[in-house]
């Protein structure tokens, strides 16, 4: 049982406060029926019960469902019902007024929130019902600090020291995606751009892509790209994993490039990212970057593919 992971969720006061505010806004005491999908320890479902939900159905397929079951019993909420299965496996699910699903990872889609909510919206939700979160925006910003690049290219330094060729291992390290906390001074100033927008109240594809171009006002060296997300819970409540946002248990993703890109003043930097996420195949990324001179000529290009690296 990954109890340590769930402890980090319980300790994430920013996350918990945001979801509590959103649930309080959406729940009509004595009326609203709630489905908590991916309930974990049951915290959000129990919040809904405390806020006056008429009934709460908690769906959890992992071992942690045993913890949720005991939490429900000891909290005394007889209107909370644990469903020890994945919501997509549930036959004839009870209809609800509100679906809450905090199935968000460091990469927003890695816990299959799209597939989960595509199914739940169709089979669980009453007409006029609501979904929480209701939208996800994904952002990218060039990384101009060398700290993480040096960390991943230590293979060359070690190889030279011992007279060994470790270049293949270095390339494998660079064809990977990392969970890291980026500092403001490591990012291109003013360079945050939205590359994806997902309306979770509608059907969505697990295939996402974005194509961003920056016009550079000074010479810069680009070592990779930071990716993060904002989730709109309600019109008034949101949560973000941005580098400058209130810290949560989530961090940013770092997408390296094989070789640093030197972009001159007046030039352009292009970034293309694609991802595929599904319960059957997991999450896969490809990303590429190109710098163009002030005259529009290609001055360097890299193409990266997570499937050519490895997951530690």
C-alpha positions as CSV (number, residue, x, y, z in Angstrom):
1,X,0.0,0.0,0.0
2,X,1.4,3.4,-1.0
3,X,0.5,5.0,2.3
4,X,3.3,7.5,2.1
5,X,1.9,8.9,-1.1
6,X,-1.5,9.3,0.5
7,X,0.1,11.0,3.5
8,X,1.4,13.6,1.1
9,X,-2.1,14.2,-0.1
10,X,-3.5,14.6,3.4
11,X,-0.6,17.0,4.2
12,X,-1.2,19.2,1.1
13,X,-3.2,22.0,2.7
14,X,-3.4,24.0,-0.5
15,X,-5.0,21.1,-2.4
16,X,-7.4,20.2,0.4
17,X,-8.5,23.8,1.0
18,X,-9.2,24.4,-2.7
19,X,-11.3,21.2,-3.0
20,X,-13.1,22.0,0.3
21,X,-14.0,25.5,-1.0
22,X,-15.2,24.1,-4.3
23,X,-17.3,21.3,-2.7
24,X,-18.9,23.9,-0.3
25,X,-19.8,26.1,-3.3
26,X,-21.4,23.2,-5.3
27,X,-23.1,21.1,-2.6
28,X,-26.7,21.8,-1.7
29,X,-27.1,20.5,1.8
30,X,-29.6,17.7,2.0
31,X,-30.0,17.4,-1.8
32,X,-26.7,16.8,-3.6
33,X,-25.6,13.3,-4.3
34,X,-21.9,13.0,-4.9
35,X,-19.5,10.4,-6.5
36,X,-15.9,10.7,-5.3
37,X,-14.0,8.8,-8.0
38,X,-10.5,7.7,-7.1
39,X,-11.3,8.4,-3.4
40,X,-8.1,7.2,-1.9
41,X,-8.4,7.5,1.9
42,X,-11.8,9.1,1.4
43,X,-10.9,12.6,2.4
44,X,-12.9,14.4,-0.3
45,X,-15.9,12.2,0.0
46,X,-16.0,12.7,3.7
47,X,-15.6,16.5,3.2
48,X,-18.7,16.3,0.9
49,X,-20.6,14.4,3.7
50,X,-19.6,17.0,6.3
51,X,-20.8,19.8,3.9
52,X,-24.3,18.2,3.8
53,X,-24.3,16.0,0.8
54,X,-27.4,13.7,0.8
55,X,-25.4,10.7,-0.2
56,X,-21.8,10.0,-1.2
57,X,-20.5,7.1,-3.3
58,X,-16.7,6.6,-3.0
59,X,-15.0,4.6,-5.7
60,X,-11.5,3.2,-5.0
61,X,-9.9,0.2,-6.5
62,X,-6.6,0.2,-4.5
63,X,-5.7,-1.3,-1.2
64,X,-6.2,2.1,0.3
65,X,-9.9,1.5,0.1
66,X,-9.5,-0.4,3.4
67,X,-8.4,2.8,5.0
68,X,-11.3,4.7,3.5
69,X,-13.7,2.1,4.8
70,X,-12.5,2.5,8.3
71,X,-12.5,6.3,8.1
72,X,-16.1,6.2,7.0
73,X,-17.1,3.9,9.8
74,X,-15.2,5.9,12.5
75,X,-16.6,9.2,11.2
76,X,-20.2,7.9,11.6
77,X,-21.5,8.9,8.1
78,X,-24.1,6.4,7.2
79,X,-24.8,8.1,3.9
80,X,-21.3,7.3,2.7
81,X,-21.0,4.1,0.6
82,X,-17.6,2.7,-0.4
83,X,-17.5,1.0,-3.9
84,X,-14.2,-1.0,-3.9
85,X,-13.8,-1.0,-7.6
86,X,-12.7,1.3,-10.5
87,X,-15.6,3.5,-11.5
88,X,-15.2,2.2,-15.1
89,X,-15.9,-1.3,-13.9
90,X,-19.1,-0.4,-12.1
91,X,-22.3,-1.8,-13.6
92,X,-25.4,0.4,-13.4
93,X,-23.8,3.1,-11.1
94,X,-26.0,5.3,-8.9
95,X,-26.8,8.6,-10.6
96,X,-25.3,11.6,-9.0
97,X,-25.5,15.4,-9.1
98,X,-21.8,16.0,-8.6
99,X,-18.7,14.1,-9.6
100,X,-15.4,14.9,-7.9
101,X,-12.3,13.2,-9.1
102,X,-8.9,14.3,-7.9
103,X,-7.0,12.0,-10.2
104,X,-4.4,14.5,-11.2
105,X,-0.6,13.7,-11.4
106,X,2.5,15.8,-11.8
107,X,1.5,15.5,-15.5
108,X,-2.1,16.3,-15.2
109,X,-3.3,13.4,-17.3
110,X,-1.1,10.5,-16.1
111,X,-3.8,9.1,-13.7
112,X,-6.3,8.8,-16.6
113,X,-8.6,11.6,-15.5
114,X,-9.7,12.0,-19.2
115,X,-10.8,8.4,-19.6
116,X,-12.3,8.3,-16.1
117,X,-14.4,11.4,-16.6
118,X,-15.4,10.5,-20.2
119,X,-17.0,7.4,-18.7
120,X,-18.4,8.9,-15.5
121,X,-20.0,11.9,-17.2
122,X,-21.8,9.5,-19.6
123,X,-22.9,6.9,-17.0
124,X,-22.9,8.5,-13.6
125,X,-24.1,12.1,-14.0
126,X,-27.7,13.3,-13.8
127,X,-28.9,15.8,-16.4
128,X,-27.7,19.2,-15.3
129,X,-25.1,17.6,-12.9
130,X,-21.6,19.1,-12.4
131,X,-18.0,17.8,-12.6
132,X,-15.1,18.9,-10.3
133,X,-12.6,19.8,-11.7
134,X,-14.2,21.2,-14.8
135,X,-11.2,22.3,-16.8
136,X,-7.5,21.8,-17.0
137,X,-5.0,24.2,-18.7
138,X,-1.5,23.1,-19.5
139,X,1.5,25.5,-19.7
140,X,5.1,25.4,-20.9
141,X,8.1,27.7,-20.3
142,X,11.7,27.4,-21.6
143,X,14.3,26.4,-19.0
144,X,17.4,28.7,-19.3
145,X,19.2,27.6,-16.2
146,X,21.8,24.8,-16.5
147,X,21.3,23.1,-13.2
148,X,19.1,20.2,-14.3
149,X,21.1,19.8,-17.6
150,X,24.3,19.4,-15.6
151,X,22.6,16.8,-13.4
152,X,21.5,14.7,-16.4
153,X,24.8,14.9,-18.3
154,X,27.1,13.9,-15.4
155,X,27.7,10.7,-17.5
156,X,30.1,12.6,-19.8
157,X,32.1,13.9,-16.8
158,X,32.3,10.5,-15.2
159,X,33.2,8.8,-18.5
160,X,36.0,11.2,-19.2
161,X,37.3,10.8,-15.7
162,X,37.5,7.0,-16.0
163,X,38.2,6.8,-19.7
164,X,34.8,5.3,-20.6
165,X,32.2,6.1,-23.2
166,X,28.9,6.5,-21.4
167,X,27.2,8.5,-24.1
168,X,24.5,6.0,-24.7
169,X,23.4,6.1,-21.0
170,X,23.5,9.9,-21.2
171,X,21.2,9.9,-24.2
172,X,18.8,7.6,-22.3
173,X,18.7,10.0,-19.4
174,X,17.9,12.9,-21.7
175,X,15.1,11.0,-23.4
176,X,13.1,11.1,-20.2
177,X,10.8,13.4,-18.3
178,X,11.5,14.4,-14.7
179,X,9.5,15.7,-11.8
180,X,11.4,18.8,-10.5
181,X,10.8,22.1,-8.8
182,X,11.9,24.9,-11.1
183,X,13.1,28.3,-9.7
184,X,12.0,31.5,-11.3
185,X,15.6,32.4,-12.2
186,X,15.9,29.2,-14.2
187,X,13.0,30.1,-16.6
188,X,12.8,32.4,-19.6
189,X,11.4,35.6,-18.1
190,X,7.8,36.2,-19.2
191,X,7.9,33.0,-21.2
192,X,5.0,31.0,-19.8
193,X,2.6,29.9,-22.6
194,X,-0.6,27.8,-22.6
195,X,-0.3,24.7,-24.9
196,X,-3.4,22.8,-24.1
197,X,-6.9,23.5,-22.8
198,X,-9.3,20.6,-21.7
199,X,-13.0,21.1,-20.9
200,X,-13.8,18.2,-18.6
201,X,-17.5,18.8,-19.0
202,X,-17.2,17.4,-22.5
203,X,-15.8,14.3,-24.2
204,X,-12.0,14.5,-24.6
205,X,-9.3,12.6,-26.4
206,X,-6.3,11.2,-24.4
207,X,-4.1,12.4,-27.3
208,X,-2.9,16.0,-26.6
209,X,-0.6,18.3,-28.6
210,X,0.7,21.8,-28.5
211,X,2.9,24.0,-30.7
212,X,4.4,27.2,-29.2
213,X,6.7,29.9,-30.6
214,X,8.7,32.5,-28.6
215,X,10.3,35.6,-30.1
216,X,13.5,36.2,-28.2
217,X,14.6,39.7,-27.1
218,X,18.1,38.6,-26.1
219,X,20.5,35.8,-26.6
220,X,19.5,32.8,-24.5
221,X,20.6,29.2,-24.0
222,X,17.7,26.7,-23.7
223,X,18.3,23.5,-21.8
224,X,14.8,22.1,-21.8
225,X,11.2,23.0,-21.0
226,X,9.1,23.2,-17.8
227,X,5.5,22.0,-18.1
228,X,2.7,22.4,-15.5
229,X,-1.1,22.8,-15.2
230,X,-3.9,24.8,-13.7
231,X,-7.1,23.1,-12.8
232,X,-10.4,25.1,-12.6
233,X,-12.5,23.6,-9.9
234,X,-15.3,26.1,-10.0
235,X,-15.5,29.6,-11.5
236,X,-14.0,31.0,-8.3
237,X,-11.7,28.2,-7.2
238,X,-8.6,26.9,-9.0
239,X,-5.3,25.1,-8.1
240,X,-2.0,25.4,-9.9
241,X,1.3,23.5,-10.1
242,X,3.1,26.5,-11.6
243,X,6.6,27.3,-10.3
244,X,5.4,30.5,-8.6
245,X,2.1,29.1,-7.4
246,X,1.4,28.2,-3.7
247,X,3.4,24.9,-3.2
248,X,1.6,21.6,-3.4
249,X,2.7,18.0,-3.4
250,X,2.8,18.3,-7.2
251,X,5.8,19.8,-9.0
252,X,6.6,20.7,-12.5
253,X,7.8,18.4,-15.3
254,X,11.2,19.0,-16.9
255,X,11.5,18.0,-20.6
256,X,15.2,18.0,-21.4
257,X,16.8,18.6,-24.9
258,X,19.7,16.4,-26.0
259,X,21.8,19.5,-26.8
260,X,21.3,23.0,-25.5
261,X,19.8,25.4,-28.0
262,X,21.5,28.7,-28.6
263,X,18.9,31.3,-29.6
264,X,20.1,34.7,-30.7
265,X,18.5,38.0,-30.0
266,X,15.7,38.5,-32.5
267,X,15.4,34.8,-33.2
268,X,12.6,32.4,-32.5
269,X,12.3,29.3,-30.4
270,X,9.7,26.7,-31.4
271,X,8.4,23.9,-29.2
272,X,6.1,21.0,-30.1
273,X,4.8,18.5,-27.6
274,X,2.5,15.5,-28.0
275,X,1.2,13.1,-25.4
276,X,-0.9,9.9,-25.3
277,X,-2.5,8.8,-22.1
278,X,-4.8,5.8,-21.6
279,X,-5.5,3.2,-18.8
280,X,-4.2,0.5,-21.2
281,X,-0.9,2.0,-22.4
282,X,0.0,4.6,-19.8
283,X,1.4,8.0,-20.8
284,X,3.9,8.6,-23.6
285,X,5.5,11.8,-24.7
286,X,7.3,13.2,-27.7
287,X,8.8,16.7,-27.8
288,X,10.9,18.7,-30.2
289,X,12.4,22.1,-30.2
290,X,14.0,24.3,-32.9
291,X,15.7,27.7,-32.9
292,X,15.5,30.0,-35.8
293,X,17.9,32.9,-36.5
294,X,16.7,36.5,-36.8
295,X,16.7,35.9,-40.6
296,X,14.4,32.8,-40.2
297,X,17.1,30.1,-40.8
298,X,17.2,27.0,-38.7
299,X,20.0,27.3,-36.2
300,X,19.5,24.0,-34.3
301,X,16.8,21.3,-33.8
302,X,16.3,18.5,-31.3
303,X,13.7,15.7,-31.3
304,X,13.1,13.7,-28.1
305,X,10.9,10.7,-27.5
306,X,10.2,9.1,-24.0
307,X,9.9,5.7,-25.6
308,X,13.6,5.9,-26.6
309,X,14.6,6.4,-23.0
310,X,13.5,4.5,-19.9
311,X,11.4,5.0,-16.8
312,X,13.5,4.5,-13.6
